[in-house]
Amino acid sequence: MPGSDELVALYDDAGQPVGEALRSQVRAEGLWHAAGVVLVRSGDGQSVYVHLRTADKDVFPSTWDCWAGGVVAAGETPADCARRELAEELGVHGVEPEPLFTKIYDDGSIRCHNFAFEVRWDGPVRHQPEEIVEGCWVSLEELRAWVFDPNPSRRFIPDGREGIREWFRSCV
């Protein structure tokens, strides 16, 4: 949640857990960590759920994202994190995220192994108001055009953009 200072799992640059630190320390020092991120597709696979992050997120505020997710907590696996974040952010329960790939994001200040998962879901979506402003379903074609557009009209989260581009290249 925005503003929280929970204990998160530290990872090395090869993607292995090596310890723990406070979230504020991870952010301030650019420490390697991990996230569990989940792509939510419609049951027929033709649409993806996208959402707008709140303005008070600690990284990439007020950007659109297609991945429900967050940092892996100390003592948590990426899969556990993915299930937890999916339930917290979008209210999606009772589906098991399927592993896709791990995408490294390193912009010099944020160093993260994004463990990507996918679910199919046609049920209700309930936003966590502290995390998400709004959301909607978009077709695969619309999402592809958005994330590959060099000058999109709506800002898309940088690590999420890299992840969904990887998904389009390797999974679709």
C-alpha positions as CSV (number, residue, x, y, z in Angstrom):
1,M,0.0,0.0,0.0
2,P,1.2,3.6,-0.6
3,G,3.2,4.9,2.3
4,S,3.7,1.6,4.0
5,D,7.1,0.5,5.1
6,E,6.8,-3.3,5.1
7,L,9.7,-5.7,5.1
8,V,10.3,-6.9,1.6
9,A,12.5,-9.7,0.2
10,L,15.8,-8.8,-1.3
11,Y,17.1,-10.6,-4.4
12,D,20.5,-10.7,-6.0
13,D,21.0,-9.7,-9.6
14,A,20.5,-13.3,-10.7
15,G,17.0,-13.5,-9.2
16,Q,17.7,-15.4,-6.0
17,P,16.4,-14.4,-2.6
18,V,19.2,-13.2,-0.3
19,G,17.6,-11.3,2.6
20,E,15.2,-8.7,3.5
21,A,15.0,-4.9,4.0
22,L,12.4,-2.2,4.6
23,R,10.6,-1.0,1.5
24,S,11.9,2.5,2.1
25,Q,15.5,1.2,2.1
26,V,14.9,-0.8,-1.1
27,R,13.6,2.4,-2.8
28,A,16.2,4.8,-1.4
29,E,19.2,2.6,-2.2
30,G,17.9,0.9,-5.4
31,L,18.3,-2.6,-4.0
32,W,17.5,-5.6,-6.0
33,H,14.0,-7.0,-5.1
34,A,11.2,-8.9,-6.8
35,A,7.6,-8.5,-7.7
36,G,4.7,-10.8,-8.4
37,V,2.7,-9.4,-11.3
38,V,-0.5,-10.9,-12.9
39,L,-2.0,-10.3,-16.3
40,V,-5.8,-10.6,-16.1
41,R,-7.3,-11.8,-19.3
42,S,-10.9,-12.4,-20.1
43,G,-12.1,-16.0,-20.2
44,D,-11.9,-16.0,-24.0
45,G,-8.4,-14.5,-23.9
46,Q,-9.3,-11.6,-26.2
47,S,-9.2,-8.8,-23.6
48,V,-6.9,-7.6,-20.8
49,Y,-7.8,-5.7,-17.7
50,V,-5.9,-2.4,-17.4
51,H,-6.0,0.0,-14.4
52,L,-4.9,3.5,-13.5
53,R,-2.6,3.7,-10.4
54,T,-3.3,6.3,-7.7
55,A,-1.3,9.6,-7.6
56,D,0.3,8.6,-4.3
57,K,2.0,5.4,-5.3
58,D,5.7,5.3,-4.3
59,V,6.8,4.5,-7.9
60,F,5.2,5.4,-11.2
61,P,2.1,7.2,-9.8
62,S,-0.8,8.1,-12.1
63,T,0.2,5.6,-14.8
64,W,-1.8,2.9,-16.5
65,D,-0.8,-0.7,-15.9
66,C,-2.0,-4.1,-17.1
67,W,-0.3,-6.1,-14.3
68,A,-1.9,-6.5,-10.9
69,G,1.1,-6.9,-8.5
70,G,3.6,-5.6,-6.0
71,V,6.8,-6.3,-4.3
72,V,7.4,-9.7,-2.8
73,A,7.3,-9.5,1.0
74,A,9.9,-11.0,3.3
75,G,9.2,-14.8,3.6
76,E,6.8,-14.8,0.6
77,T,7.3,-16.5,-2.8
78,P,6.6,-14.6,-6.0
79,A,3.6,-16.9,-6.6
80,D,2.2,-16.1,-3.1
81,C,2.8,-12.5,-3.8
82,A,0.9,-12.7,-7.2
83,R,-2.1,-14.3,-5.5
84,R,-2.1,-11.8,-2.7
85,E,-1.8,-8.8,-4.9
86,L,-4.5,-10.0,-7.4
87,A,-6.9,-10.4,-4.5
88,E,-6.0,-7.1,-2.8
89,E,-5.8,-4.9,-5.9
90,L,-8.6,-6.3,-8.1
91,G,-10.7,-8.5,-5.7
92,V,-10.0,-11.6,-7.9
93,H,-10.1,-14.8,-5.9
94,G,-10.4,-18.5,-6.7
95,V,-8.1,-18.7,-9.7
96,E,-4.5,-19.9,-9.7
97,P,-2.0,-17.7,-11.5
98,E,-0.1,-19.5,-14.2
99,P,3.6,-18.7,-14.4
100,L,4.8,-16.9,-17.6
101,F,8.3,-15.6,-17.4
102,T,10.6,-13.4,-15.3
103,K,11.3,-9.9,-16.7
104,I,14.2,-7.9,-15.2
105,Y,13.6,-4.2,-14.9
106,D,16.6,-2.0,-14.1
107,D,16.5,1.7,-14.7
108,G,19.4,2.4,-12.4
109,S,17.3,3.3,-9.4
110,I,14.7,0.5,-9.5
111,R,16.1,-3.0,-9.8
112,C,13.4,-5.6,-9.9
113,H,12.8,-9.2,-11.0
114,N,9.2,-9.2,-12.2
115,F,7.8,-12.7,-11.9
116,A,4.9,-12.6,-14.4
117,F,1.8,-14.7,-14.1
118,E,-1.5,-14.9,-16.0
119,V,-5.1,-15.7,-15.1
120,R,-8.4,-15.9,-17.0
121,W,-11.3,-14.1,-15.3
122,D,-14.8,-13.1,-16.3
123,G,-16.0,-12.3,-12.8
124,P,-16.3,-8.9,-11.0
125,V,-13.4,-6.7,-10.5
126,R,-13.2,-4.7,-7.2
127,H,-10.5,-2.0,-7.1
128,Q,-8.5,-1.4,-3.9
129,P,-9.1,2.4,-3.7
130,E,-5.7,3.1,-2.1
131,E,-4.0,1.5,-5.2
132,I,-6.3,2.0,-8.2
133,V,-8.3,4.9,-9.5
134,E,-10.2,3.2,-12.3
135,G,-9.9,0.3,-14.7
136,C,-11.4,-1.2,-17.9
137,W,-11.1,-4.1,-20.3
138,V,-9.2,-3.5,-23.5
139,S,-8.8,-5.8,-26.5
140,L,-5.4,-7.3,-27.2
141,E,-5.1,-5.2,-30.4
142,E,-5.7,-2.0,-28.4
143,L,-3.2,-3.0,-25.7
144,R,-0.6,-3.9,-28.4
145,A,-1.1,-0.5,-30.1
146,W,-0.9,1.3,-26.8
147,V,2.3,-0.3,-25.4
148,F,4.2,-0.1,-28.8
149,D,3.2,3.5,-29.5
150,P,6.2,5.7,-28.9
151,N,4.0,8.7,-27.9
152,P,0.9,7.2,-26.3
153,S,-1.9,9.6,-25.2
154,R,-2.2,7.8,-21.9
155,R,1.0,7.1,-19.8
156,F,1.8,3.5,-19.2
157,I,4.0,2.2,-16.4
158,P,7.5,1.6,-17.7
159,D,8.2,-1.8,-16.2
160,G,4.7,-2.9,-17.1
161,R,5.3,-1.8,-20.7
162,E,8.5,-3.8,-20.9
163,G,6.7,-6.8,-19.4
164,I,3.7,-6.7,-21.7
165,R,5.9,-6.2,-24.7
166,E,7.8,-9.4,-23.7
167,W,4.4,-11.1,-23.3
168,F,3.4,-10.1,-26.8
169,R,6.7,-11.3,-28.2
170,S,6.8,-14.7,-26.4
171,C,3.4,-15.7,-25.3
172,V,0.8,-14.6,-27.9
